[in-house]
Amino acid sequence: MHVPDGFINAPVSAAAGLLAAGSVAVALRGARRELGGGPTVGGHGGERTAPLAGLVAAFIFAVQMLNFPVAAGTSGHLLGGALAAILVGPYTGVLCIAVVLLMQGVLFADGGLTALGVNILVMGVVTVLVAYGLFRGLVKVLPRTRRSVTVASFTAALVSVPAAAAAFTLIYAVGGTTDVPLPKVLTAMVGVHVLIGVGEAVITSATVGAVIAVRPDLVHGARGLTAPLKLHVGGRLVDAALAPARPAAARSLRKLWFTGLGAALVLAGLVSYYASASPDGLEKVAADQGIDKKAEEHAAAGSPLADYGVTGITDARLSGGLAGTIGVGATVAVGTGVFWAVRRRRGETETESAKETV
């Protein structure tokens, strides 16, 4: 659902850019708490979440290359907002999607640069808000089990995709560059993206379930499933202090991280060759409804990695695989760097506050 340049007029694109920048600023503040929080169950705090968030961004980048068929002549791909929010938290989730979209737009000419704000709002902010809000509501009413987290993940991801499609239609109603019947656009967008949402839900619930199976303490949305140990102190119940992280747990995290990175590299470098070549939901609706009449060439169309291929390499399998591998590596490096910086900034702020208190 990457919106290209030319679909939305300049004033609305600029306004969307400002809203997206404000949303990212809010996400940065919230992510400081998610990435730099104190120890969680098992003694793992923000120092473990930052590299995991970078891995989540890289994994989403990789899976977005795997377009899957959803209808005759139409394909879809993961948006990732639900997956990121559930794994690493809603604020960090918005940042994950923003990093992915930035890398795709700058390096691979995927998603217009003038439409970057629109894409962050639609694919990042809307999907995260809708998915995480629904997810939290469901886990409160469902039994407190790991299976409930997986079921809630499936439902939240499913709903988030047509919600993003409706959000795009709303933006297009305000700033679209062509005059088309909006009810038909809304019906077509939501209809095809409900089907895409099923694929999103399967990928999201399967990934969340896989991580919960090995390290439930690292899944943001699964925190609180296990009640903390209580001790009687002075006639009242208090939470027991968490034990420091064990070396075995640290090794487990490294194994999970390298396994996830390896999976992302395989998906982007090898499996992506077999992805559906059909246009995705937005491209199909745009062509059918005439939304794309004023589409503009991407500003980064001359990039050596444009269209997920490496310039000068004629073998399609090798070119696409190498581009995907570069994309995963660049995304995990940039994403991890951003999240470490956010966490470090929180630590510096807390240190300054402690000095002022003394």
C-alpha positions in Angstrom: 0.0 0.0 0.0 2.9 2.3 -0.7 1.4 5.6 -2.0 3.6 7.0 -4.8 4.2 10.6 -5.7 1.4 12.3 -7.5 -1.6 10.6 -5.9 -2.0 13.3 -3.3 -1.6 17.0 -4.0 1.2 19.1 -2.5 -0.7 20.9 0.3 -2.2 17.8 1.7 1.1 15.9 1.3 2.8 18.7 3.2 0.1 18.6 5.9 0.4 14.8 6.2 4.2 15.2 6.4 3.8 17.6 9.4 1.3 15.2 11.1 3.7 12.3 10.5 6.6 14.2 11.9 4.5 15.1 15.0 3.5 11.4 15.3 7.1 10.3 15.1 8.1 12.9 17.7 5.4 11.5 20.1 6.6 8.0 19.3 10.2 8.9 20.1 9.1 10.1 23.6 7.0 7.0 24.2 9.7 4.7 22.8 12.1 5.9 25.5 9.9 4.3 28.1 9.4 1.1 26.0 13.1 0.7 25.2 14.6 2.0 28.4 12.2 0.6 31.0 13.3 -1.3 34.0 13.7 -5.0 34.2 10.8 -7.2 33.0 10.0 -10.8 33.9 13.2 -12.7 33.9 15.4 -9.7 34.4 15.4 -8.3 30.8 15.0 -4.6 30.3 15.4 -2.1 27.6 18.9 -3.2 26.8 17.3 -6.3 25.3 14.5 -4.4 23.6 16.6 -2.1 21.4 18.3 -4.8 19.3 15.0 -6.7 19.1 13.2 -3.6 17.7 15.9 -3.2 15.0 15.4 -6.9 14.1 11.6 -6.4 14.0 12.1 -3.5 11.5 14.4 -5.7 9.3 12.0 -8.6 9.5 9.1 -6.4 8.4 11.2 -5.0 5.5 11.9 -8.6 4.4 8.3 -9.9 4.6 7.0 -6.8 2.8 8.9 -8.1 -0.3 6.8 -11.2 -0.3 3.7 -10.2 -2.2 1.0 -13.0 -1.9 -1.9 -13.4 -4.3 -5.3 -12.5 -2.9 -7.6 -12.2 -5.9 -7.5 -12.5 -9.7 -4.7 -10.2 -10.8 -4.1 -8.7 -7.3 -1.6 -9.3 -4.6 -0.9 -8.1 -1.1 1.9 -7.8 1.4 2.4 -7.3 5.1 2.0 -3.8 6.5 3.5 -4.7 9.8 2.0 -2.2 12.2 0.2 -4.8 14.3 3.3 -7.1 14.4 5.6 -4.3 15.5 3.3 -2.9 18.1 2.6 -6.3 19.7 6.3 -7.4 19.7 8.0 -4.2 20.9 5.2 -1.7 21.9 3.1 0.8 20.0 5.4 3.7 20.2 8.4 1.7 19.1 6.2 0.0 16.5 5.5 3.4 14.8 9.2 4.0 14.7 9.9 0.6 13.2 7.4 1.2 10.3 8.8 4.7 9.8 12.4 3.3 9.5 11.2 0.7 7.0 9.3 3.2 4.9 12.3 5.6 4.9 14.7 2.9 3.7 12.2 1.7 1.0 11.6 5.2 -0.3 15.3 6.4 -0.3 17.1 3.2 -1.4 14.5 1.3 -3.4 12.2 4.0 -4.9 9.2 2.3 -3.2 6.7 4.8 -1.9 6.9 8.4 -3.0 9.2 10.7 -1.1 6.7 13.6 -1.2 4.1 10.9 0.0 6.3 9.7 2.9 4.2 11.5 5.4 1.0 9.9 4.0 2.6 6.5 4.0 3.8 6.8 7.6 0.3 7.9 8.7 -1.5 5.2 6.8 0.9 2.2 7.1 2.4 3.2 10.5 0.2 5.3 12.7 -3.2 4.1 11.7 -2.3 0.4 11.7 -0.6 0.6 15.1 -3.4 2.6 16.8 -6.1 0.4 15.5 -4.3 -2.9 16.0 -2.8 -2.2 19.4 -6.0 -0.7 20.7 -8.0 -3.7 19.6 -5.3 -6.1 20.8 -5.3 -4.6 24.3 -9.1 -4.7 24.5 -9.1 -8.4 23.5 -6.4 -9.5 25.9 -8.3 -7.9 28.7 -11.5 -10.0 28.1 -9.9 -13.2 26.9 -8.3 -15.7 29.3 -4.8 -14.8 30.4 -3.0 -17.3 28.2 -0.4 -17.3 25.5 -3.0 -18.6 23.0 -5.2 -15.6 23.8 -2.3 -13.3 22.8 -2.0 -15.1 19.5 -5.8 -14.9 18.8 -5.8 -11.2 19.7 -2.8 -10.7 17.4 -4.7 -12.4 14.5 -7.8 -10.3 15.0 -6.0 -7.0 15.5 -3.8 -7.5 12.4 -6.8 -8.5 10.3 -8.7 -5.3 11.2 -5.7 -2.9 10.9 -5.3 -3.5 7.1 -8.8 -2.4 5.9 -8.6 0.4 8.5 -5.4 1.7 6.7 -7.2 1.4 3.4 -10.1 3.5 4.7 -7.6 6.1 6.0 -5.9 6.3 2.6 -9.4 6.9 1.0 -10.1 9.7 3.5 -6.8 11.4 2.7 -7.5 10.9 -1.0 -11.0 12.5 -0.6 -9.3 15.6 0.8 -6.2 15.8 -1.5 -6.6 13.4 -4.4 -5.2 14.7 -7.7 -7.9 13.1 -9.9 -11.7 13.3 -9.8 -13.0 9.8 -9.1 -16.2 8.5 -7.4 -15.0 8.2 -3.8 -17.7 5.6 -2.7 -16.4 3.2 -5.4 -12.8 3.8 -4.3 -13.7 3.2 -0.6 -15.5 0.0 -1.5 -12.7 -1.3 -3.7 -10.0 -0.4 -1.3 -11.6 -1.8 1.8 -12.8 -4.9 -0.1 -9.4 -6.0 -1.4 -7.6 -5.1 1.8 -9.9 -7.2 3.9 -8.5 -10.1 1.9 -5.0 -8.8 2.3 -5.7 -8.5 6.0 -6.2 -12.2 6.3 -2.6 -12.7 5.1 -1.5 -10.0 7.5 -3.3 -11.8 10.3 -1.7 -15.2 9.5 1.8 -13.8 9.3 1.4 -11.7 12.5 -0.1 -14.4 14.7 2.4 -17.0 13.5 5.3 -14.7 14.2 4.0 -13.6 17.6 3.2 -17.2 18.5 6.7 -18.3 17.5 8.4 -15.7 19.7 6.1 -16.4 22.6 6.9 -20.1 22.4 10.6 -19.4 23.1 10.8 -16.0 24.8 7.4 -14.7 26.0 9.2 -12.2 28.2 10.3 -10.4 25.0 6.8 -9.9 23.6 5.5 -6.5 24.7 1.9 -7.5 24.3 2.4 -10.7 26.4 3.8 -8.9 29.5 1.7 -9.4 32.6 0.6 -12.9 31.7 2.6 -14.2 34.6 1.9 -12.6 38.0 5.0 -11.4 39.9 6.1 -13.3 42.9 4.7 -11.8 46.1 6.4 -11.8 49.5 5.1 -11.0 53.0 7.2 -8.0 54.3 6.1 -6.2 57.4 2.6 -7.6 57.3 1.9 -6.7 53.7 2.4 -8.2 50.2 5.2 -6.7 48.0 6.6 -7.8 44.6 9.7 -9.8 44.9 12.8 -8.3 43.3 13.6 -9.8 40.0 16.8 -11.8 39.6 19.4 -10.4 37.3 19.6 -11.8 33.8 21.2 -15.2 33.6 23.9 -16.0 31.1 21.7 -18.7 29.6 19.0 -16.1 29.0 21.4 -13.8 27.3 22.5 -16.7 25.0 18.9 -17.4 24.3 18.3 -13.8 23.2 21.4 -13.9 20.9 20.1 -17.1 19.4 16.7 -15.6 18.8 18.2 -12.5 17.3 20.5 -14.4 14.9 17.7 -16.8 14.0 15.4 -13.9 13.2 18.0 -12.1 11.2 18.8 -15.3 9.3 15.1 -15.8 8.6 14.8 -12.2 7.3 17.9 -12.6 5.0 16.5 -15.9 3.6 13.1 -14.3 3.0 14.5 -11.2 1.3 17.4 -12.8 -0.4 15.8 -16.1 -1.6 12.1 -16.4 -1.1 11.3 -13.0 -2.5 12.1 -14.2 -6.0 8.9 -16.3 -5.8 6.7 -13.5 -4.7 3.6 -12.6 -6.7 4.3 -10.2 -9.6 0.6 -9.0 -9.6 0.0 -5.4 -8.6 -0.8 -4.9 -4.9 -4.2 -3.8 -3.6 -3.6 0.0 -4.0 -1.9 -0.4 -7.4 -4.8 -2.5 -8.7 -7.5 -0.1 -7.4 -5.6 2.9 -8.6 -5.4 1.5 -12.1 -9.1 0.4 -12.1 -10.4 3.6 -10.7 -8.1 6.1 -12.5 -6.4 7.3 -9.3 -3.0 6.9 -10.9 -3.5 9.3 -13.8 -1.2 11.9 -12.3 1.3 9.5 -10.8 4.9 10.9 -10.9 8.2 9.2 -11.4 9.9 8.5 -8.1 12.7 11.0 -7.2 15.0 8.0 -6.4 14.2 6.1 -9.6 17.9 6.3 -10.5 19.0 4.6 -7.3 21.2 1.6 -7.9 18.7 -0.4 -5.9 15.5 0.9 -7.4 12.7 -1.6 -7.8 14.5 -4.1 -5.5 17.2 -4.9 -8.0 20.9 -4.1 -8.3 21.9 -2.0 -11.3 24.2 -3.9 -13.6 23.3 -7.4 -12.6 21.2 -9.0 -15.3 20.3 -12.2 -13.5 16.9 -11.4 -11.9 17.3 -13.9 -9.1 20.7 -12.7 -8.1 19.8 -9.0 -8.5 16.7 -9.2 -6.4 18.3 -11.4 -3.8 21.3 -9.1 -3.4 19.0 -6.1 -3.2 16.9 -7.7 -0.5 19.9 -8.7 1.5 21.3 -5.2 1.3 17.9 -3.9 2.4 17.7 -6.2 5.4 21.2 -5.3 6.5 20.7 -1.6 6.1 17.4 -1.6 7.9 18.6 -3.6 10.9 21.7 -1.3 11.1 19.7 1.9 10.9 16.9 0.7 13.0 19.1 -0.7 15.8 21.1 2.6 15.8 18.0 4.7 16.1 16.6 2.6 19.0 19.9 2.5 20.8 20.1 6.3 20.5 16.5 6.6 21.9 17.3 4.3 24.8 20.6 6.1 25.5 18.8 9.5 25.5 16.4 8.2 28.2 19.3 7.0 30.3 20.9 10.4 30.1 17.7 12.2 31.0 17.2 9.9 34.0 20.8 10.6 35.1 20.3 14.4 34.8 17.0 14.2 36.8 18.7 12.1 39.5 21.5 14.8 39.8 19.0 17.6 40.1 17.1 15.7 42.8 20.3 15.2 44.8 
